């Protein structure tokens, strides 16, 4: 990841909250032939047992279809990249205060992005796979008023469904996170971007994050 210092998101708890909020990632692999491939999957970042000083950030859990050709050549221990896409928005130079001052402005794109890199472990054991799927399901069901559980379906049906997937565990050894929110622009330009995003409805989550950062920055200056 290209990561200028002013765009770095270093708070691991904040990064984990972003991954949890998005709940999905592009799993990227490279075959022996050099051909890259990617699959979008639901994910769960299990941070238990993490040792950040040793570069261990525990496990990213996911599963893929057995018939997905991307995974036919993937083996245990192979390096994998998981890309989590957060909120994003187009930024018009028309919103910058500096446009009226000197006109030397261009469009850009503001966004959140997390790259989780590590080695892969494939899970085919039915009991382990069922446990992995249950963890992923519970993550997305637990806040519902009537949450669905894997145990709600007939056992034979679930067993058949499990035969159609493979579990994927990424043992994470590198976390890179980026929050590109116009930190390299003046305060007036940033305020203009927030106003523009809110007025045109192009990215309310980005606008809210920028507004929160502006409040923090201005409070620090007081």
C-alpha positions as CSV (number, residue, x, y, z in Angstrom):
1,X,0.0,0.0,0.0
2,X,1.2,3.5,-0.9
3,X,1.0,5.2,2.5
4,X,2.1,8.8,3.0
5,X,2.5,9.5,6.7
6,X,-0.3,12.0,6.9
7,X,-2.8,9.4,5.6
8,X,-1.7,6.6,7.9
9,X,-4.3,5.0,10.3
10,X,-2.2,3.7,13.1
11,X,-4.8,2.9,15.8
12,X,-5.2,-0.9,15.6
13,X,-8.5,-0.7,17.5
14,X,-9.8,1.8,15.0
15,X,-8.6,-0.4,12.1
16,X,-10.3,-3.4,13.6
17,X,-13.5,-1.5,14.0
18,X,-13.4,-0.5,10.4
19,X,-12.8,-4.1,9.2
20,X,-15.7,-5.2,11.5
21,X,-18.0,-2.5,10.2
22,X,-17.3,-3.4,6.5
23,X,-17.4,-7.1,7.2
24,X,-15.9,-8.2,3.8
25,X,-12.6,-8.2,1.9
26,X,-11.1,-9.0,-1.4
27,X,-8.8,-12.0,-1.0
28,X,-6.0,-11.7,-3.4
29,X,-3.6,-14.5,-4.4
30,X,-1.0,-15.0,-7.1
31,X,-0.7,-18.4,-8.9
32,X,2.5,-20.1,-9.7
33,X,2.1,-18.8,-13.3
34,X,2.1,-15.2,-11.9
35,X,-1.6,-14.7,-12.6
36,X,-3.4,-12.7,-9.9
37,X,-6.9,-13.5,-8.7
38,X,-9.3,-12.1,-6.2
39,X,-12.6,-13.1,-4.5
40,X,-14.8,-10.9,-2.4
41,X,-15.8,-12.8,0.8
42,X,-17.3,-12.0,4.2
43,X,-14.6,-11.9,6.9
44,X,-14.1,-11.8,10.6
45,X,-10.9,-10.6,12.2
46,X,-10.3,-12.7,15.3
47,X,-7.7,-10.7,17.2
48,X,-7.4,-13.1,20.2
49,X,-3.8,-14.1,20.7
50,X,-2.4,-11.1,18.9
51,X,1.2,-10.0,19.6
52,X,1.6,-6.7,17.7
53,X,5.3,-6.3,18.9
54,X,6.1,-9.7,17.3
55,X,4.1,-8.8,14.2
56,X,1.3,-11.2,14.8
57,X,-2.2,-9.9,14.4
58,X,-4.0,-13.2,14.8
59,X,-6.5,-14.5,12.2
60,X,-8.8,-13.3,9.5
61,X,-11.6,-15.9,8.9
62,X,-13.4,-16.5,5.7
63,X,-14.6,-19.2,3.3
64,X,-14.7,-19.7,-0.4
65,X,-16.5,-22.0,-2.8
66,X,-14.8,-25.3,-3.5
67,X,-15.4,-24.9,-7.2
68,X,-13.8,-21.4,-7.2
69,X,-10.8,-22.0,-9.5
70,X,-8.7,-19.3,-7.7
71,X,-8.2,-21.7,-4.8
72,X,-7.3,-24.8,-6.7
73,X,-3.7,-23.8,-6.7
74,X,-3.5,-22.2,-3.3
75,X,-1.6,-24.2,-0.7
76,X,-1.1,-23.8,3.1
77,X,1.5,-21.3,3.9
78,X,1.1,-19.2,0.7
79,X,1.0,-15.5,1.1
80,X,-2.4,-13.8,0.8
81,X,-3.6,-10.2,0.7
82,X,-7.0,-9.2,2.1
83,X,-8.2,-5.8,1.0
84,X,-11.0,-4.1,3.0
85,X,-12.7,-1.2,1.3
86,X,-14.2,1.4,3.6
87,X,-16.2,4.5,2.8
88,X,-15.1,6.5,-0.2
89,X,-16.1,9.6,-2.2
90,X,-15.2,11.8,-5.1
91,X,-13.8,15.2,-4.1
92,X,-14.5,18.1,-6.5
93,X,-11.9,20.9,-6.7
94,X,-14.9,23.2,-6.9
95,X,-15.4,22.7,-3.1
96,X,-11.9,24.0,-2.2
97,X,-11.7,27.6,-0.8
98,X,-8.3,27.8,-2.6
99,X,-10.0,27.5,-6.0
100,X,-11.1,31.1,-5.7
101,X,-7.7,32.1,-4.4
102,X,-5.4,30.7,-7.1
103,X,-7.3,28.1,-9.1
104,X,-4.4,25.5,-8.8
105,X,-6.7,22.6,-7.7
106,X,-7.6,19.2,-9.2
107,X,-10.1,16.5,-8.3
108,X,-9.2,13.7,-5.9
109,X,-10.7,10.6,-4.2
110,X,-11.0,10.3,-0.4
111,X,-11.3,6.8,1.1
112,X,-10.6,4.3,3.9
113,X,-8.7,1.2,3.0
114,X,-7.1,-1.7,5.0
115,X,-4.6,-4.2,3.7
116,X,-4.1,-7.4,5.8
117,X,-1.3,-9.6,4.7
118,X,-0.2,-13.0,5.9
119,X,0.0,-16.7,5.2
120,X,-3.1,-18.8,4.4
121,X,-4.4,-22.0,6.1
122,X,-7.1,-23.9,4.3
123,X,-9.8,-25.7,6.3
124,X,-11.5,-28.8,5.0
125,X,-12.2,-30.7,8.2
126,X,-16.1,-30.6,8.6
127,X,-16.1,-29.8,12.4
128,X,-13.5,-27.0,12.0
129,X,-15.3,-25.7,9.0
130,X,-18.7,-25.7,10.8
131,X,-17.1,-23.8,13.7
132,X,-15.6,-21.2,11.3
133,X,-18.9,-20.7,9.5
134,X,-20.8,-20.4,12.8
135,X,-18.4,-17.6,13.9
136,X,-18.9,-15.7,10.7
137,X,-22.7,-16.2,10.9
138,X,-22.9,-15.2,14.5
139,X,-21.0,-12.0,13.7
140,X,-23.7,-10.8,11.4
141,X,-26.7,-12.2,13.1
142,X,-26.1,-11.4,16.8
143,X,-27.6,-7.9,16.7
144,X,-30.8,-9.0,14.9
145,X,-33.9,-9.3,17.0
146,X,-34.4,-12.9,16.0
147,X,-30.9,-14.1,15.0
148,X,-30.5,-17.1,12.8
149,X,-28.0,-19.9,13.8
150,X,-26.3,-22.6,11.8
151,X,-28.1,-25.0,14.2
152,X,-31.4,-23.8,12.9
153,X,-31.0,-25.7,9.7
154,X,-31.2,-29.5,9.3
155,X,-27.9,-31.2,10.1
156,X,-27.8,-33.1,6.8
157,X,-28.5,-29.9,4.8
158,X,-25.7,-28.1,6.6
159,X,-23.3,-31.0,6.0
160,X,-24.0,-30.8,2.3
161,X,-23.5,-27.1,2.2
162,X,-20.1,-27.4,4.0
163,X,-18.9,-29.8,1.4
164,X,-19.3,-27.0,-1.1
165,X,-16.9,-24.6,0.6
166,X,-13.4,-24.4,2.0
167,X,-12.5,-22.4,5.1
168,X,-9.8,-19.8,4.8
169,X,-7.7,-18.5,7.7
170,X,-5.2,-15.8,7.0
171,X,-2.5,-15.6,9.8
172,X,-1.9,-11.9,9.6
173,X,1.6,-10.5,10.0
174,X,1.2,-7.1,8.4
175,X,-1.5,-4.5,8.8
176,X,-1.6,-1.4,6.6
177,X,-4.4,1.1,6.9
178,X,-5.1,4.3,5.2
179,X,-7.6,7.1,5.9
180,X,-7.2,9.6,3.0
181,X,-9.4,12.5,4.2
182,X,-7.8,15.6,2.7
183,X,-5.3,15.9,5.6
184,X,-2.9,17.5,3.2
185,X,-5.3,20.4,2.5
186,X,-5.8,23.6,4.4
187,X,-8.5,23.8,7.0
188,X,-10.7,26.0,4.8
189,X,-10.4,23.5,1.9
190,X,-11.3,20.6,4.2
191,X,-14.3,22.4,5.5
192,X,-15.3,23.1,1.9
193,X,-15.1,19.4,1.1
194,X,-17.3,18.5,4.0
195,X,-19.9,21.0,2.9
196,X,-19.8,19.9,-0.7
197,X,-20.1,16.2,0.2
198,X,-23.1,16.9,2.5
199,X,-24.8,19.2,0.0
200,X,-24.5,16.8,-2.9
201,X,-24.9,13.6,-1.0
202,X,-21.8,12.0,-2.5
203,X,-20.3,10.5,0.6
204,X,-21.9,11.1,4.0
205,X,-19.6,8.7,5.9
206,X,-16.5,10.4,4.5
207,X,-18.0,13.8,5.3
208,X,-18.7,12.7,8.9
209,X,-15.2,11.3,9.3
210,X,-13.7,14.5,8.0
211,X,-15.8,16.6,10.2
212,X,-14.8,14.6,13.2
213,X,-11.1,15.0,12.3
214,X,-11.5,18.7,11.8
215,X,-13.2,19.0,15.3
216,X,-10.3,17.1,16.8
217,X,-7.7,19.2,15.0
218,X,-9.2,22.5,15.9
219,X,-9.7,21.4,19.6
220,X,-6.0,20.6,19.8
221,X,-5.2,24.1,18.6
222,X,-7.3,25.8,21.3
